[in-house]
Amino acid sequence: MFRTMLPGRTTLQALATLVFAASIGSAQINGLCNTGQTIKTAAGCTGVLVPPNPTGGGPNRDGNWRLGYPYPTPFTGFPDACLVKAFVPAWVDTPSGEWLQNSASAPSEWIMPPDGEINGPAGWYVYATSFPVPATLPNGAVPRKLFIAGQLSSDNVTFLIYLESPAGSTKCTLVDGQDFPVNNIGNQFDVWTPFSFENKLPVTAGANANLYFVVQNAPCCEGANPTDFRAEFFTSSMLY
């Protein structure tokens, strides 16, 4: 099992980050949307869920999350997630009976390759979403740091998370403060796993940023089988 040497973020460390951010001025991250929602507007995420396609396929796609194409993505080594430039909107399908059901949480749904609830080839799947970094914070300061927290589930393992700021640049690095893999004990597609992280490099104010979540399907000795990804972001996520 691959594991980076990044230090874990304790609850006290995360709390210290929030207290520090509040003391110097911060803002919630507008436009950082959970999986399964309709396309965001200028006001931010809609909170409206896409009707899931029936088992066997359909046209309905996520409004804010994309899947690296072709899928699975052929990796020759990390950080290849930052080099994936072709993406298609991820599908919103009815989940497998073995997964955390959509009804388990109202703000999100599963996303996947087409018919991912039935079969997906073994390999790496790169899920991406974008969000705007404002030019200034409410107190007039220029944002340079972010803290993002949430919960995810995946089939199989969510291996790595990258941040690219500005979007489409060479400033793309593994996030800081999160242990990897995120959900690394068996098949954790029927439970939530919390995550939290910060950026390594300063974010670029006034430009979009990209988040990449890398999911490995069939990590050992398996053929094609179901694969998917689901994520929710907490309101404690902020720029400062």
C-alpha positions in Angstrom: 0.0 0.0 0.0 1.4 3.3 -1.1 1.7 5.9 1.7 3.3 9.4 1.6 5.3 10.7 4.5 3.1 13.7 5.1 2.2 14.4 8.8 -1.4 13.9 9.8 -3.5 16.8 10.9 -4.9 16.4 14.4 -8.1 17.9 15.6 -6.2 20.5 17.6 -4.1 21.6 14.6 -7.3 22.0 12.5 -8.9 24.0 15.2 -5.8 26.2 15.5 -6.0 26.9 11.8 -9.6 28.0 12.0 -8.9 30.2 15.0 -5.9 31.8 13.2 -7.9 32.3 10.0 -10.7 34.0 11.9 -8.3 36.3 13.6 -6.8 37.7 10.4 -9.9 37.7 8.2 -11.2 34.8 6.2 -14.0 33.8 3.8 -15.9 30.6 3.1 -15.0 29.1 -0.3 -17.9 30.1 -2.6 -18.4 27.7 -5.5 -16.7 24.6 -3.9 -19.5 22.1 -4.7 -20.4 18.7 -3.4 -20.6 15.8 -5.9 -23.9 15.2 -7.6 -25.2 18.8 -7.8 -26.5 20.8 -10.8 -24.1 23.4 -12.3 -23.3 26.3 -10.0 -24.4 29.9 -10.6 -22.6 33.2 -10.0 -24.1 33.0 -6.5 -22.4 29.6 -5.8 -23.4 26.0 -5.5 -27.1 25.3 -6.1 -27.5 22.5 -3.6 -29.9 20.9 -6.1 -29.1 17.2 -6.9 -29.0 15.8 -10.4 -31.5 12.9 -10.9 -29.4 9.7 -10.9 -29.4 7.7 -14.1 -31.0 4.3 -13.7 -28.9 1.2 -13.5 -27.6 0.5 -17.0 -26.9 4.1 -17.9 -28.3 7.4 -18.9 -27.4 11.0 -19.9 -27.4 12.8 -16.5 -24.0 14.3 -15.5 -22.6 16.2 -12.6 -22.7 20.0 -13.1 -19.4 20.8 -11.4 -17.2 17.6 -11.3 -15.2 16.2 -14.2 -13.6 12.8 -14.8 -10.2 12.5 -16.5 -10.4 11.1 -20.0 -9.6 8.5 -21.1 -10.6 6.6 -18.0 -9.0 4.8 -16.3 -6.1 7.3 -16.7 -2.7 5.7 -17.6 -0.3 6.8 -14.9 3.5 6.5 -15.3 4.1 8.0 -11.9 2.9 10.8 -9.6 2.0 13.7 -9.9 0.4 12.7 -13.2 -3.0 13.9 -11.9 -1.7 17.4 -12.5 -0.9 16.6 -16.1 -4.4 15.2 -17.1 -5.8 17.9 -19.4 -8.8 16.1 -21.0 -11.9 15.8 -18.8 -15.6 15.0 -19.4 -18.4 15.6 -17.0 -18.8 12.8 -14.5 -21.9 10.6 -14.6 -24.5 10.6 -11.8 -25.8 7.0 -11.6 -27.9 5.0 -9.2 -25.4 3.6 -6.6 -24.6 -0.1 -6.2 -26.4 -1.7 -3.3 -23.1 -2.2 -1.5 -22.3 1.5 -1.5 -23.3 4.3 0.9 -26.8 5.1 -0.4 -27.6 8.5 -1.7 -30.3 8.9 1.0 -27.5 8.6 3.7 -26.8 12.4 3.2 -28.9 15.0 1.4 -26.1 17.4 0.1 -24.4 14.9 -2.3 -24.6 11.9 -4.6 -22.2 9.4 -6.2 -20.4 10.3 -9.4 -18.6 7.8 -11.6 -17.7 6.7 -15.2 -20.7 5.6 -17.2 -22.3 2.5 -15.6 -19.7 2.7 -12.9 -22.1 1.0 -10.5 -21.8 -2.2 -12.7 -18.2 -2.4 -13.9 -15.2 -0.2 -14.3 -11.8 -1.4 -15.5 -9.0 -1.6 -12.9 -6.9 1.5 -12.8 -6.7 5.2 -11.8 -9.7 7.6 -12.0 -9.1 11.3 -11.6 -12.0 13.4 -10.5 -11.7 17.2 -10.7 -13.6 20.3 -9.6 -12.9 24.0 -9.8 -13.7 26.9 -7.5 -12.9 30.7 -7.7 -10.4 32.3 -5.4 -11.5 36.0 -4.9 -9.2 38.9 -5.5 -9.7 40.1 -2.0 -11.2 38.9 1.3 -14.0 40.8 3.1 -11.3 42.7 5.1 -9.5 43.7 2.0 -6.6 41.3 2.4 -5.4 39.2 -0.5 -6.0 35.4 0.0 -3.0 33.3 0.1 -4.0 30.2 2.2 -6.9 27.8 2.3 -8.2 25.2 4.6 -10.6 22.6 3.2 -12.4 19.9 5.2 -15.1 17.4 4.4 -15.9 13.8 4.0 -15.6 11.3 1.2 -16.3 7.7 0.1 -15.0 5.8 -2.9 -14.7 2.4 -4.6 -11.9 1.6 -4.1 -9.3 3.9 -2.5 -9.0 7.7 -2.7 -5.2 7.7 -3.0 -4.1 11.4 -3.4 -5.5 14.9 -3.5 -3.8 17.7 -5.5 -4.5 21.5 -5.7 -3.7 23.6 -8.8 -3.8 27.3 -8.4 -4.3 29.0 -10.8 -6.2 26.4 -12.8 -4.2 25.2 -15.9 -0.8 26.3 -14.5 2.3 24.4 -13.4 1.5 25.3 -9.8 0.0 21.9 -8.9 1.1 20.1 -5.8 0.0 17.5 -3.3 -2.1 19.1 -0.6 -0.6 19.5 2.9 -1.7 18.1 6.2 -3.6 15.0 5.0 -2.5 11.4 5.4 -2.6 9.3 2.2 -4.4 7.2 1.1 -7.4 8.9 2.6 -9.5 5.8 3.1 -6.9 3.1 3.2 -8.5 0.3 5.2 -10.3 -2.3 3.1 -13.3 -1.3 1.0 -14.7 1.8 2.7 -17.4 2.6 0.1 -20.2 2.1 2.6 -19.0 4.7 5.2 -17.8 8.3 5.2 -14.1 9.1 5.7 -13.2 12.6 6.9 -10.4 14.7 5.3 -8.8 18.1 5.8 -5.9 19.8 4.2 -4.2 23.1 3.4 -2.3 24.3 0.4 1.5 24.0 0.0 2.0 26.9 -2.4 0.2 30.3 -2.1 -3.1 30.3 -4.0 -3.5 32.8 -6.8 -6.1 35.5 -6.0 -8.6 36.4 -8.6 -8.4 33.1 -10.5 -10.0 29.7 -10.5 -8.3 26.8 -8.7 -8.6 23.1 -9.4 -8.9 20.2 -6.9 -8.0 16.7 -8.1 -9.0 13.5 -6.3 -7.3 10.3 -7.5 -9.2 7.1 -7.0 -7.7 3.6 -7.6 -10.2 0.9 -8.7 -9.3 -2.8 -8.1 -6.0 -2.2 -6.4 -4.9 -5.8 -6.3 -5.6 -8.9 -8.3 -9.0 -8.0 -9.6 -10.6 -7.4 -12.9 -13.3 -4.9 -13.8 -15.7 -4.1 -11.0 -17.8 -1.2 -9.7 -16.0 2.1 -9.1 -17.2 5.6 -7.9 -16.5 8.7 -5.8 -18.5 10.9 -3.5 -17.5 14.0 -1.6 -19.0 16.7 0.6 -17.3 19.9 1.8 -17.9 21.3 5.3 -18.7 25.0 5.9 -15.5 25.3 7.9 -13.6 25.3 4.6 -12.2 28.8 4.0 -9.7 31.1 2.4 -7.5 33.4 4.4 
